[in-house]
Amino acid sequence: MGCGFQTRRLAQERGFTVIEMVMTMLVLSVVAIGVGFFMNPLMDLTVQKRFMNDYVAESRLAILRMQRDISQIKDAASITEATDSQLSFTDANNAAVSYMLNSGNLLRNSIVLAAGVTSFEITYWDSANAQLDPPTLIPETNIARIQILLSVASGENARTQRIQIRPRNLWA
């Protein structure tokens, strides 16, 4: 009699039944799906914010690069193209520099300086603060100040940056 009691007791203590395992997996699945629905929008916001921050940081670097280059324009005769969407000139080191927008990319000498650009506008002023449309280039330019407006977008988010530059060799 003692032997049957121990066998029955061991059979009862061996583990979980299949029904208990299935129910546990079902409850954990429901909890995981609930957490997933809650976390998915938060993850989307995080990814979108990181994506937008990358574009904004890239556009800030592009603006700073343009400021540095444009302030180094060699002289009043070295600007070769000055439209509302393109600027080409020779800098103080006799290097040709060109900025333009092509298919959403801001290009510096055909190299992508910033991506995701929705707007790139250049405005020119003379020494009397009169807006030039278009500026005179030949024999020498009448440009004294240049304003650049650069907009980047990601989805519905858009950022615009503006900078005004007075090239040191063009001051009147």
VMD Tcl script that draws the C-alpha trace (Angstrom):
set ca {
  {0.00 0.00 0.00}
  {2.78 2.33 0.73}
  {4.20 1.89 -2.75}
  {0.98 2.93 -4.53}
  {0.67 6.06 -2.44}
  {4.15 7.28 -3.45}
  {3.50 6.58 -7.14}
  {0.25 8.53 -7.08}
  {1.95 11.38 -5.26}
  {4.83 11.53 -7.80}
  {2.34 11.57 -10.69}
  {0.59 14.56 -9.19}
  {3.84 16.54 -8.66}
  {5.46 16.07 -12.10}
  {4.61 19.45 -13.70}
  {2.05 21.42 -15.63}
  {-0.72 20.06 -17.74}
  {-1.03 20.95 -21.41}
  {-4.12 23.04 -20.68}
  {-2.19 25.10 -18.09}
  {0.66 25.69 -20.56}
  {-1.72 26.76 -23.35}
  {-3.61 29.12 -21.03}
  {-0.34 30.70 -19.82}
  {0.84 31.21 -23.40}
  {-2.53 32.71 -24.35}
  {-2.47 35.20 -21.46}
  {1.15 36.20 -22.21}
  {0.29 36.66 -25.90}
  {-2.62 38.96 -25.10}
  {-0.40 41.02 -22.76}
  {2.37 41.24 -25.40}
  {-0.07 42.36 -28.10}
  {-1.49 45.00 -25.75}
  {1.97 46.34 -24.95}
  {2.86 46.29 -28.67}
  {-0.17 48.41 -29.58}
  {0.78 50.89 -26.89}
  {4.49 51.03 -27.80}
  {4.15 51.16 -31.60}
  {3.08 54.84 -31.80}
  {5.84 55.80 -29.37}
  {8.43 54.03 -31.50}
  {7.11 55.76 -34.63}
  {7.45 59.16 -32.94}
  {10.98 58.38 -31.83}
  {12.04 57.28 -35.30}
  {10.41 60.32 -36.91}
  {12.05 62.69 -34.44}
  {15.48 61.14 -34.98}
  {14.95 61.31 -38.74}
  {13.95 64.98 -38.55}
  {16.85 65.82 -36.23}
  {19.23 64.33 -38.78}
  {17.79 66.55 -41.53}
  {17.90 69.65 -39.34}
  {21.48 68.97 -38.24}
  {22.51 68.36 -41.84}
  {20.86 71.59 -42.98}
  {22.58 73.54 -40.17}
  {25.94 72.22 -41.28}
  {25.07 73.15 -44.87}
  {24.17 76.71 -43.82}
  {27.44 77.06 -41.89}
  {29.43 75.73 -44.84}
  {27.72 78.17 -47.21}
  {28.37 81.03 -44.80}
  {32.05 80.18 -44.63}
  {32.39 79.79 -48.40}
  {30.38 82.87 -49.36}
  {32.24 85.09 -46.92}
  {35.40 84.05 -48.81}
  {34.29 85.33 -52.25}
  {37.48 86.59 -53.89}
  {36.28 89.94 -55.25}
  {33.41 91.70 -56.99}
  {34.34 90.22 -60.39}
  {34.47 86.59 -59.23}
  {30.72 85.85 -59.03}
  {29.78 83.99 -62.22}
  {26.16 82.97 -61.48}
  {23.71 84.67 -59.14}
  {20.08 83.59 -59.45}
  {17.40 82.92 -56.87}
  {18.33 79.21 -56.84}
  {22.02 79.09 -57.77}
  {25.21 80.87 -56.73}
  {28.60 80.27 -58.38}
  {31.80 82.11 -57.57}
  {35.54 81.88 -57.09}
  {36.78 82.02 -53.51}
  {39.91 83.63 -52.05}
  {41.88 80.43 -52.75}
  {40.89 80.55 -56.47}
  {38.62 77.50 -56.04}
  {35.35 77.43 -57.98}
  {32.32 77.00 -55.71}
  {28.74 76.46 -56.84}
  {25.56 75.96 -54.80}
  {22.29 74.73 -56.29}
  {19.23 72.60 -55.56}
  {18.75 69.38 -57.55}
  {15.97 66.85 -56.85}
  {15.68 67.70 -53.16}
  {19.44 67.74 -52.61}
  {21.49 70.86 -51.95}
  {24.64 70.50 -54.01}
  {28.04 72.09 -53.52}
  {30.08 71.52 -56.67}
  {27.90 68.48 -57.57}
  {28.40 66.91 -54.12}
  {25.34 66.51 -51.86}
  {25.62 68.91 -48.96}
  {22.10 68.36 -47.56}
  {19.23 66.00 -48.44}
  {15.48 66.42 -47.96}
  {15.60 70.07 -49.03}
  {12.20 71.41 -50.08}
  {13.21 75.01 -50.69}
  {16.47 76.81 -51.41}
  {16.19 80.54 -52.09}
  {18.93 83.11 -52.48}
  {18.23 86.85 -52.24}
  {20.76 89.60 -53.00}
  {21.04 93.19 -51.75}
  {23.28 96.07 -52.73}
  {25.19 98.39 -50.39}
  {22.12 100.68 -50.07}
  {20.03 97.70 -48.82}
  {17.97 97.59 -52.00}
  {16.98 94.09 -53.10}
  {18.55 93.11 -56.42}
  {16.48 91.15 -58.90}
  {18.60 90.21 -60.76}
  {21.98 91.41 -59.52}
  {24.55 92.89 -61.88}
  {27.49 90.56 -62.52}
  {29.41 92.12 -65.43}
  {31.87 93.82 -65.25}
  {31.58 93.66 -61.45}
  {28.77 92.67 -59.15}
  {26.70 95.12 -57.16}
  {26.01 92.49 -54.45}
  {26.85 93.54 -50.91}
  {24.72 91.11 -48.89}
  {23.33 87.63 -49.58}
  {20.45 85.93 -47.77}
  {19.92 82.18 -47.95}
  {16.67 80.47 -47.02}
  {16.90 76.69 -46.64}
  {13.89 74.49 -45.81}
  {13.95 70.77 -45.04}
  {10.98 68.49 -44.47}
  {10.19 65.04 -43.17}
  {6.57 64.00 -43.52}
  {4.49 66.86 -42.19}
  {7.37 68.37 -40.22}
  {9.30 71.19 -41.87}
  {12.10 73.44 -40.66}
  {13.35 76.61 -42.30}
  {16.68 78.26 -41.66}
  {17.74 81.68 -42.83}
  {21.12 83.34 -42.82}
  {22.44 86.65 -44.12}
  {26.03 86.91 -45.22}
  {28.15 89.94 -46.03}
  {31.10 88.72 -48.08}
  {34.08 90.60 -46.72}
  {35.55 91.40 -50.14}
  {32.26 92.81 -51.50}
  {31.56 95.43 -48.84}
  {31.13 98.92 -50.15}
}
mol new
graphics top color blue
foreach p $ca { graphics top sphere $p radius 0.5 }
foreach p [lrange $ca 0 end-1] q [lrange $ca 1 end] { graphics top cylinder $p $q radius 0.2 }
display resetview
